[in-house]
Amino acid sequence: MTITITAFEKSPDGDQGLARDTRVRWALEEAGLPYKVRLVSFKAMKEPWHLALHPFGQIPTYEEGNLALFETGSIVLHIAQRHAGLLPDDVDARARAITWMFAATNTVEPPILELQNAVLLERDKSWNNERLPLVKDRVRDRMKQLSARLGNADWLDGDFSAGDLMMVSVLLRLRSSGILDEYANLAAYVARGEARPAYKRAFAAQLEVNKP
């Protein structure tokens, strides 16, 4: 059955690969699965046909036969559970990898998104100068914890897994802030993720859509 995902017709991040369809593309590339992409505009994302796939009017979505999924973490987990390459065979190691997927989206990403909102959407607010350092401190608290846990290891728990795919994707959002570079092992960790051939293919595919 053909896999079809949705992606921005024109990604708001331009050529940075931060749109969440890149995470799904990466997972599909790691699993060696062919897929098609349906490009949607911001207007189309609010139309009934798309809301039937994603009730919150966002991207990406995933369709395979009669199955339709939304939420990046759910889609990546679905791919990882059904195809080799993204989760360990050992049941305990598999559970730990899935835990890292949840940690990436539930614990690490929220303060990073808060920082992005403070910088991009709230910079003209009178209280932003006071709030921004507090937001950055919350991000640094998470980075200190994650850096300590990663230590000198290449990946979070043994070999590369879907947990690393999600964590690297989340940490990429920090690059423009300069905070990622304050933690050498995390910066190197992200670089290792970006160096994977599957990530390069996913990034190139997303970049192709956003060429001028």
PyMOL commands that set and color helices and strands:
alter all, ss='L'
color gray80, all
select helices_A, chain A and resi 21-31+44-46+48-51+72-82+91-120+128-150+162-177+180-182+184-195+197-209
alter helices_A, ss='H'
color red, helices_A
select strands_A, chain A and resi 3-8+36-40+61-64+67-70
alter strands_A, ss='S'
color yellow, strands_A
deselect
rebuild
show_as cartoon
